[in-house]
Amino acid sequence: MISDFSDAYIGKCLQQKRKEKKVTQDVICAACNRSKTYISNVERGKASASVELLMGYCEVLGVTPNELLDISPESHMILPELVKALSELPVEKQKQILRILYVL
């Protein structure tokens, strides 16, 4: 979910993209001048990633910050349309849709 930029979410994104690109933590450590313990803690959501570290991952993995954190521009484009459509519905219908979304 785009609004959840917790340490756990960011760490999961970093680890997934690193593994997808078949890059080891050792390579990230060397490129970003960080210890393996720190990189491991960040990827497990136990430590916060600095902007500098995020940019280091981007450089090593050859991705943009949006790609690294799994942010698609389309997700921003649809939100206003959804809000408008929901606001035009009666409250009970809004609650039903919300319950459906939680199930998904």
TIMI-2910 file (N, C-alpha, C, CB; in pm, 1 decimal, decimal comma, always signed):
<rs>
+----------+----------+----------+----------+----------+----------+----------+----------+----------+----------+----------+----------+------+
!      n_x !      n_y !      n_z !     ca_x !     ca_y !     ca_z !      c_x !      c_y !      c_z !     cb_x !     cb_y !     cb_z ! resn !
+----------+----------+----------+----------+----------+----------+----------+----------+----------+----------+----------+----------+------+
!    +84,5 !   -117,6 !     +0,0 !     +0,0 !     +0,0 !     +0,0 !    +88,8 !   +123,7 !     +0,0 !    -96,0 !     -0,1 !   +121,7 !  Met !
!    +57,8 !   +217,4 !    -81,2 !   +143,0 !   +334,0 !   -101,6 !   +154,8 !   +422,5 !    +20,9 !    +91,2 !   +414,6 !   -215,3 !  Ile !
!    +52,1 !   +432,3 !   +103,3 !    +58,0 !   +522,4 !   +217,3 !   +136,4 !   +463,5 !   +333,8 !    -81,3 !   +557,3 !   +262,4 !  Ser !
!   +173,2 !   +338,2 !   +326,4 !   +244,8 !   +271,6 !   +433,9 !   +394,0 !   +269,4 !   +404,2 !   +191,8 !   +129,3 !   +454,0 !  Asp !
!   +463,9 !   +376,1 !   +441,3 !   +608,0 !   +379,6 !   +421,1 !   +679,2 !   +347,9 !   +552,0 !   +652,4 !   +517,0 !   +367,0 !  Phe !
!   +633,5 !   +243,0 !   +618,9 !   +696,8 !   +199,7 !   +742,5 !   +833,1 !   +138,9 !   +710,3 !   +607,1 !    +97,8 !   +818,0 !  Ser !
!   +914,5 !   +123,0 !   +813,1 !  +1044,9 !    +58,8 !   +794,0 !  +1027,6 !    -82,1 !   +738,0 !  +1123,1 !    +54,0 !   +927,1 !  Asp !
!   +924,2 !   -152,0 !   +783,7 !   +900,6 !   -288,7 !   +736,0 !   +867,4 !   -289,6 !   +586,4 !   +786,3 !   -354,6 !   +816,0 !  Ala !
!   +783,2 !   -197,0 !   +542,6 !   +745,8 !   -189,9 !   +400,6 !   +866,8 !   -156,1 !   +314,7 !   +634,7 !    -85,2 !   +378,9 !  Tyr !
!   +942,1 !    -54,6 !   +355,4 !  +1059,6 !    -14,0 !   +278,1 !  +1160,9 !   -127,5 !   +273,0 !  +1123,9 !   +112,7 !   +338,6 !  Ile !
!  +1185,4 !   -190,5 !   +387,2 !  +1280,3 !   -302,7 !   +391,0 !  +1239,8 !   -416,4 !   +299,0 !  +1293,4 !   -355,0 !   +532,1 !  Gly !
!  +1111,1 !   -446,5 !   +298,1 !  +1060,5 !   -553,3 !   +210,9 !  +1083,5 !   -517,6 !    +64,4 !   +910,0 !   -578,4 !   +236,8 !  Lys !
!  +1056,4 !   -392,7 !    +28,9 !  +1078,0 !   -348,1 !   -109,3 !  +1225,1 !   -358,1 !   -148,2 !  +1028,9 !   -203,9 !   -127,3 !  Cys !
!  +1313,5 !   -313,2 !    -58,6 !  +1456,4 !   -318,1 !    -86,8 !  +1502,6 !   -462,1 !   -108,1 !  +1535,7 !   -253,2 !    +27,2 !  Leu !
!  +1460,2 !   -549,1 !    -18,7 !  +1501,3 !   -689,9 !    -28,2 !  +1445,7 !   -755,5 !   -154,7 !  +1454,5 !   -767,8 !    +96,0 !  Gln !
!  +1318,8 !   -732,6 !   -183,5 !  +1257,9 !   -793,7 !   -302,3 !  +1327,3 !   -748,6 !   -430,1 !  +1109,2 !   -759,4 !   -309,3 !  Gln !
!  +1351,4 !   -618,1 !   -442,4 !  +1413,0 !   -566,7 !   -564,0 !  +1557,8 !   -614,8 !   -574,8 !  +1406,9 !   -412,6 !   -566,6 !  Lys !
!  +1629,3 !   -621,8 !   -463,0 !  +1767,3 !   -669,7 !   -464,0 !  +1774,1 !   -814,7 !   -510,0 !  +1830,1 !   -655,4 !   -325,0 !  Arg !
!  +1684,8 !   -896,9 !   -456,1 !  +1682,5 !  -1038,4 !   -494,8 !  +1638,3 !  -1055,3 !   -639,9 !  +1589,3 !  -1117,7 !   -402,0 !  Lys !
!  +1541,0 !   -974,6 !   -681,5 !  +1493,6 !   -978,5 !   -820,7 !  +1608,4 !   -949,4 !   -917,2 !  +1378,8 !   -876,8 !   -842,1 !  Glu !
!  +1696,0 !   -857,7 !   -878,1 !  +1809,7 !   -818,7 !   -962,5 !  +1931,8 !   -908,8 !   -939,9 !  +1847,4 !   -672,7 !   -935,2 !  Lys !
!  +1916,1 !  -1007,7 !   -849,2 !  +2022,8 !  -1103,2 !   -817,9 !  +2150,5 !  -1034,4 !   -768,7 !  +2054,3 !  -1187,3 !   -940,6 !  Lys !
!  +2131,4 !   -939,1 !   -677,9 !  +2241,8 !   -866,2 !   -617,3 !  +2250,3 !   -908,7 !   -471,3 !  +2222,8 !   -710,9 !   -630,9 !  Val !
!  +2370,5 !   -933,2 !   -423,5 !  +2388,0 !   -975,8 !   -284,3 !  +2393,5 !   -855,2 !   -191,3 !  +2515,8 !  -1060,2 !   -269,1 !  Thr !
!  +2370,6 !   -882,9 !    -63,2 !  +2383,9 !   -777,7 !    +37,3 !  +2527,9 !   -726,5 !    +40,9 !  +2341,4 !   -829,8 !   +176,7 !  Gln !
!  +2624,1 !   -814,1 !    +14,9 !  +2764,8 !   -772,6 !    +15,2 !  +2790,8 !   -663,2 !    -88,3 !  +2856,0 !   -893,3 !    -12,0 !  Asp !
!  +2729,0 !   -674,6 !   -204,4 !  +2744,8 !   -573,7 !   -308,8 !  +2684,6 !   -440,9 !   -262,0 !  +2678,0 !   -620,5 !   -441,0 !  Val !
!  +2566,2 !   -447,1 !   -201,3 !  +2501,3 !   -326,7 !   -149,1 !  +2589,7 !   -263,7 !    -40,1 !  +2359,4 !   -360,4 !    -92,4 !  Ile !
!  +2642,2 !   -346,3 !    +49,2 !  +2727,7 !   -296,6 !   +157,2 !  +2848,0 !   -220,7 !   +102,3 !  +2774,9 !   -412,5 !   +245,3 !  Cys !
!  +2913,8 !   -279,6 !     +5,4 !  +3033,7 !   -217,0 !    -52,3 !  +2998,4 !    -86,9 !   -123,6 !  +3103,0 !   -313,5 !   -150,3 !  Ala !
!  +2892,9 !    -88,3 !   -200,6 !  +2855,1 !    +30,4 !   -278,6 !  +2806,2 !   +144,2 !   -189,6 !  +2746,8 !     -5,5 !   -379,8 !  Ala !
!  +2740,0 !   +110,2 !    -81,1 !  +2681,2 !   +212,5 !     +6,4 !  +2765,7 !   +240,3 !   +130,0 !  +2542,7 !   +170,2 !    +49,1 !  Cys !
!  +2877,5 !   +168,0 !   +142,9 !  +2967,2 !   +186,5 !   +257,0 !  +2893,7 !   +167,7 !   +390,1 !  +3031,1 !   +325,5 !   +251,8 !  Asn !
!  +2819,9 !    +58,6 !   +398,5 !  +2744,0 !    +25,0 !   +519,4 !  +2775,6 !   -119,1 !   +559,5 !  +2590,3 !    +43,7 !   +496,5 !  Arg !
!  +2755,0 !   -150,4 !   +686,3 !  +2782,3 !   -286,3 !   +734,6 !  +2671,5 !   -381,1 !   +690,9 !  +2796,4 !   -287,9 !   +888,4 !  Ser !
!  +2706,9 !   -508,4 !   +685,4 !  +2608,2 !   -609,1 !   +646,8 !  +2497,6 !   -618,3 !   +752,9 !  +2676,4 !   -747,3 !   +627,2 !  Lys !
!  +2533,7 !   -598,3 !   +877,9 !  +2433,6 !   -600,5 !   +986,2 !  +2330,4 !   -490,8 !   +964,9 !  +2501,6 !   -583,6 !  +1124,6 !  Thr !
!  +2377,4 !   -371,7 !   +931,5 !  +2285,3 !   -260,0 !   +908,4 !  +2194,7 !   -288,1 !   +788,8 !  +2363,7 !   -129,3 !   +885,8 !  Tyr !
!  +2252,7 !   -332,3 !   +677,4 !  +2172,4 !   -361,7 !   +557,4 !  +2069,8 !   -469,3 !   +588,7 !  +2262,9 !   -406,7 !   +439,6 !  Ile !
!  +2110,8 !   -571,9 !   +660,7 !  +2018,4 !   -679,6 !   +698,3 !  +1905,1 !   -625,8 !   +785,3 !  +2093,6 !   -791,8 !   +772,6 !  Ser !
!  +1940,5 !   -541,1 !   +882,0 !  +1837,9 !   -483,0 !   +970,0 !  +1740,2 !   -395,5 !   +891,5 !  +1903,8 !   -400,3 !  +1081,7 !  Asn !
!  +1790,9 !   -317,8 !   +797,4 !  +1702,7 !   -234,7 !   +714,7 !  +1607,8 !   -322,7 !   +634,5 !  +1785,1 !   -144,4 !   +619,8 !  Val !
!  +1661,4 !   -425,8 !   +570,1 !  +1577,2 !   -512,0 !   +486,9 !  +1474,2 !   -589,9 !   +567,4 !  +1663,3 !   -608,2 !   +409,6 !  Glu !
!  +1500,3 !   -610,6 !   +695,5 !  +1403,9 !   -680,3 !   +781,7 !  +1313,3 !   -583,9 !   +856,8 !  +1477,1 !   -768,6 !   +881,1 !  Arg !
!  +1327,2 !   -452,0 !   +828,2 !  +1242,1 !   -353,2 !   +892,0 !  +1280,8 !   -322,1 !  +1034,8 !  +1102,1 !   -399,2 !   +888,7 !  Gly !
!  +1400,4 !   -359,9 !  +1074,6 !  +1447,7 !   -337,6 !  +1211,6 !  +1525,7 !   -207,7 !  +1225,6 !  +1534,2 !   -453,7 !  +1256,2 !  Lys !
!  +1559,1 !   -144,3 !  +1112,0 !  +1629,3 !    -15,9 !  +1111,6 !  +1573,6 !    +68,2 !   +997,1 !  +1784,7 !    -35,4 !  +1097,2 !  Ala !
!  +1586,5 !   +198,7 !  +1011,4 !  +1536,8 !   +289,8 !   +908,0 !  +1641,9 !   +309,7 !   +799,3 !  +1497,4 !   +425,6 !   +969,6 !  Ser !
!  +1594,5 !   +320,4 !   +676,5 !  +1682,2 !   +348,3 !   +563,1 !  +1689,5 !   +498,5 !   +541,4 !  +1632,3 !   +276,6 !   +434,9 !  Ala !
!  +1810,2 !   +549,6 !   +524,9 !  +1826,7 !   +691,9 !   +494,4 !  +1799,4 !   +714,1 !   +345,5 !  +1970,5 !   +741,6 !   +532,8 !  Ser !
!  +1777,9 !   +838,5 !   +309,4 !  +1759,8 !   +871,8 !   +168,3 !  +1886,3 !   +833,3 !    +91,3 !  +1727,8 !  +1023,8 !   +150,2 !  Val !
!  +2000,8 !   +857,1 !   +153,1 !  +2128,6 !   +821,3 !    +90,8 !  +2135,0 !   +671,5 !    +60,1 !  +2245,7 !   +861,4 !   +182,3 !  Glu !
!  +2090,3 !   +589,7 !   +154,2 !  +2090,4 !   +444,7 !   +131,5 !  +1992,8 !   +407,6 !    +19,6 !  +2053,6 !   +369,5 !   +261,7 !  Leu !
!  +1873,8 !   +466,0 !    +21,1 !  +1775,5 !   +437,6 !    -83,9 !  +1831,4 !   +471,2 !   -221,8 !  +1646,0 !   +516,5 !    -58,9 !  Leu !
!  +1898,8 !   +585,0 !   -230,8 !  +1957,7 !   +624,4 !   -358,6 !  +2071,5 !   +530,2 !   -397,5 !  +2008,7 !   +769,1 !   -351,6 !  Met !
!  +2143,9 !   +480,1 !   -298,6 !  +2248,6 !   +381,3 !   -325,5 !  +2191,1 !   +253,9 !   -383,9 !  +2325,6 !   +349,4 !   -198,4 !  Gly !
!  +2080,8 !   +206,7 !   -326,7 !  +2012,8 !    +88,5 !   -381,3 !  +1971,2 !   +115,3 !   -525,5 !  +1888,6 !    +50,8 !   -295,0 !  Tyr !
!  +1914,9 !   +232,6 !   -549,1 !  +1870,1 !   +267,0 !   -684,9 !  +1986,7 !   +259,7 !   -783,4 !  +1807,2 !   +408,4 !   -687,3 !  Cys !
!  +2098,4 !   +315,9 !   -744,0 !  +2214,1 !   +318,2 !   -832,1 !  +2266,2 !   +176,9 !   -859,1 !  +2324,6 !   +404,4 !   -771,6 !  Glu !
!  +2281,4 !    +99,1 !   -754,8 !  +2333,6 !    -37,7 !   -770,0 !  +2237,6 !   -124,7 !   -850,8 !  +2358,5 !   -101,4 !   -631,8 !  Val !
!  +2108,1 !   -110,9 !   -824,9 !  +2009,1 !   -197,1 !   -890,0 !  +1962,0 !   -142,8 !  -1024,7 !  +1890,1 !   -215,6 !   -799,0 !  Leu !
!  +1998,6 !    -19,4 !  -1055,0 !  +1958,7 !    +39,6 !  -1182,7 !  +1809,2 !    +63,9 !  -1194,0 !  +2002,7 !    -48,7 !  -1294,9 !  Gly !
!  +1750,8 !   +115,2 !  -1084,5 !  +1607,0 !   +142,4 !  -1082,0 !  +1583,0 !   +284,3 !  -1029,9 !  +1532,0 !    +37,8 !   -993,7 !  Val !
!  +1462,9 !   +333,9 !  -1051,6 !  +1423,1 !   +463,7 !   -997,4 !  +1369,5 !   +443,5 !   -855,4 !  +1315,5 !   +532,3 !  -1088,6 !  Thr !
!  +1361,7 !   +550,9 !   -777,5 !  +1301,3 !   +537,4 !   -644,5 !  +1158,2 !   +482,7 !   -651,2 !  +1301,4 !   +672,5 !   -573,2 !  Pro !
!  +1080,3 !   +525,3 !   -751,0 !   +943,8 !   +473,0 !   -765,1 !   +943,9 !   +322,7 !   -789,0 !   +871,2 !   +543,5 !   -879,8 !  Asn !
!  +1035,7 !   +277,0 !   -873,6 !  +1044,6 !   +132,7 !   -899,5 !  +1091,7 !    +59,2 !   -774,7 !  +1140,3 !   +104,0 !  -1017,5 !  Glu !
!  +1187,4 !   +117,0 !   -704,6 !  +1241,6 !    +53,5 !   -584,8 !  +1134,5 !    +33,8 !   -479,1 !  +1355,7 !   +136,2 !   -528,0 !  Leu !
!  +1051,1 !   +136,0 !   -460,4 !   +948,8 !   +130,5 !   -356,1 !   +811,7 !    +88,5 !   -408,7 !   +937,6 !   +264,9 !   -288,9 !  Leu !
!   +809,7 !    +38,6 !   -530,9 !   +686,4 !    -14,2 !   -590,5 !   +574,9 !    +89,2 !   -591,9 !   +640,4 !   -137,8 !   -515,1 !  Asp !
!   +609,2 !   +210,3 !   -639,6 !   +511,6 !   +318,4 !   -649,3 !   +483,3 !   +342,3 !   -797,1 !   +563,3 !   +449,4 !   -579,2 !  Ile !
!   +360,3 !   +321,4 !   -836,1 !   +325,9 !   +345,5 !   -975,9 !   +249,0 !   +476,3 !   -987,7 !   +243,0 !   +228,3 !  -1033,6 !  Ser !
!   +281,2 !   +555,9 !  -1088,6 !   +208,4 !   +681,6 !  -1107,5 !    +59,0 !   +660,1 !  -1124,4 !   +262,6 !   +755,5 !  -1227,7 !  Pro !
!    +21,1 !   +546,5 !  -1179,9 !   -121,0 !   +518,1 !  -1201,7 !   -197,2 !   +512,2 !  -1069,8 !   -137,9 !   +386,4 !  -1277,7 !  Glu !
!   -130,3 !   +469,6 !   -962,4 !   -199,5 !   +459,6 !   -833,6 !   -241,9 !   +597,1 !   -783,8 !   -109,7 !   +391,3 !   -729,5 !  Ser !
!   -167,4 !   +701,0 !   -818,9 !   -204,4 !   +836,4 !   -780,2 !   -316,3 !   +890,9 !   -868,3 !    -83,2 !   +928,0 !   -787,0 !  His !
!   -321,4 !   +847,8 !   -992,1 !   -419,0 !   +901,6 !  -1086,0 !   -559,8 !   +852,9 !  -1057,0 !   -380,7 !   +864,8 !  -1226,9 !  Met !
!   -573,3 !   +733,0 !  -1007,8 !   -706,0 !   +675,2 !   -987,2 !   -767,7 !   +719,3 !   -853,9 !   -697,8 !   +523,1 !   -992,6 !  Ile !
!   -685,4 !   +756,6 !   -758,2 !   -736,7 !   +790,1 !   -626,2 !   -840,2 !   +902,8 !   -626,8 !   -623,1 !   +828,1 !   -537,4 !  Leu !
!   -815,0 !  +1016,3 !   -691,9 !   -917,7 !  +1121,9 !   -692,7 !  -1049,7 !  +1075,1 !   -755,0 !   -866,1 !  +1243,9 !   -768,6 !  Pro !
!  -1039,4 !   +992,7 !   -856,9 !  -1160,5 !   +941,0 !   -921,6 !  -1239,2 !   +851,6 !   -825,7 !  -1124,2 !   +862,8 !  -1049,6 !  Glu !
!  -1167,3 !   +768,4 !   -750,4 !  -1233,3 !   +681,9 !   -652,3 !  -1299,5 !   +763,7 !   -542,3 !  -1132,6 !   +584,0 !   -591,2 !  Leu !
!  -1230,0 !   +864,0 !   -492,1 !  -1285,0 !   +949,0 !   -386,4 !  -1411,9 !  +1018,1 !   -434,9 !  -1181,1 !  +1053,7 !   -340,9 !  Val !
!  -1408,3 !  +1070,1 !   -555,6 !  -1524,9 !  +1139,0 !   -611,0 !  -1643,4 !  +1042,9 !   -623,6 !  -1491,0 !  +1200,4 !   -748,5 !  Lys !
!  -1617,0 !   +924,5 !   -679,6 !  -1723,8 !   +826,8 !   -698,3 !  -1781,8 !   +782,5 !   -564,1 !  -1671,8 !   +705,4 !   -776,1 !  Ala !
!  -1697,1 !   +758,4 !   -466,4 !  -1744,6 !   +715,7 !   -335,0 !  -1824,1 !   +825,3 !   -264,9 !  -1627,2 !   +673,6 !   -248,1 !  Leu !
!  -1778,6 !   +948,6 !   -279,0 !  -1846,6 !  +1058,4 !   -210,7 !  -1987,9 !  +1081,7 !   -263,7 !  -1765,8 !  +1185,4 !   -224,4 !  Ser !
!  -2014,9 !  +1035,2 !   -383,0 !  -2147,8 !  +1052,2 !   -442,0 !  -2245,4 !   +942,0 !   -400,4 !  -2136,7 !  +1055,5 !   -593,0 !  Glu !
!  -2193,3 !   +839,5 !   -332,2 !  -2277,9 !   +728,9 !   -287,4 !  -2332,9 !   +755,8 !   -147,5 !  -2198,9 !   +597,0 !   -288,8 !  Leu !
!  -2446,8 !   +694,3 !   -115,2 !  -2497,8 !   +703,9 !    +21,6 !  -2397,9 !   +639,4 !   +119,6 !  -2637,5 !   +635,4 !    +32,8 !  Pro !
!  -2400,7 !   +682,4 !   +243,7 !  -2305,9 !   +635,0 !   +344,8 !  -2309,6 !   +482,7 !   +358,7 !  -2336,0 !   +700,2 !   +480,0 !  Val !
!  -2426,7 !   +424,9 !   +354,0 !  -2437,1 !   +278,9 !   +369,5 !  -2364,7 !   +206,5 !   +256,1 !  -2585,1 !   +235,4 !   +373,7 !  Glu !
!  -2376,2 !   +256,5 !   +134,7 !  -2305,7 !   +197,4 !    +20,2 !  -2153,7 !   +214,5 !    +36,9 !  -2353,4 !   +262,9 !   -113,2 !  Lys !
!  -2112,9 !   +328,9 !    +88,6 !  -1970,8 !   +352,4 !   +112,8 !  -1916,7 !   +249,0 !   +211,9 !  -1947,5 !   +496,1 !   +165,9 !  Gln !
!  -1994,3 !   +222,3 !   +316,6 !  -1953,3 !   +123,9 !   +417,1 !  -1944,4 !    -16,1 !   +356,5 !  -2051,5 !   +123,9 !   +535,3 !  Lys !
!  -2038,0 !    -50,7 !   +269,1 !  -2034,4 !   -180,9 !   +202,9 !  -1908,0 !   -194,9 !   +117,7 !  -2159,9 !   -200,4 !   +115,7 !  Gln !
!  -1877,1 !    -92,6 !    +43,8 !  -1758,4 !    -95,9 !    -42,4 !  -1632,1 !   -106,8 !    +43,2 !  -1752,2 !    +30,6 !   -132,5 !  Ile !
!  -1628,8 !    -36,5 !   +153,3 !  -1514,2 !    -43,2 !   +243,7 !  -1495,2 !   -184,1 !   +296,9 !  -1531,4 !    +54,9 !   +359,6 !  Leu !
!  -1604,5 !   -250,4 !   +334,3 !  -1596,3 !   -388,5 !   +383,4 !  -1543,1 !   -480,1 !   +273,4 !  -1735,2 !   -437,8 !   +432,5 !  Arg !
!  -1585,8 !   -458,8 !   +149,9 !  -1536,9 !   -538,4 !    +36,8 !  -1387,1 !   -517,8 !    +19,1 !  -1611,9 !   -501,2 !    -93,1 !  Ile !
!  -1343,0 !   -394,1 !    +27,8 !  -1200,7 !   -363,4 !    +10,1 !  -1115,6 !   -430,8 !   +118,1 !  -1178,3 !   -211,3 !    +12,8 !  Leu !
!  -1166,0 !   -435,6 !   +240,2 !  -1090,0 !   -500,4 !   +346,6 !  -1075,6 !   -650,3 !   +321,5 !  -1157,0 !   -476,3 !   +481,5 !  Tyr !
!  -1173,1 !   -710,0 !   +256,5 !  -1167,2 !   -852,6 !   +224,9 !  -1061,8 !   -880,6 !   +116,7 !  -1305,7 !   -902,9 !   +178,9 !  Val !
!  -1048,4 !   -787,1 !    +23,5 !   -952,0 !   -804,4 !    -85,1 !   -812,4 !   -802,0 !    -28,0 !   -968,6 !   -695,1 !   -193,1 !  Leu !
+----------+----------+----------+----------+----------+----------+----------+----------+----------+----------+----------+----------+------+
</rs>
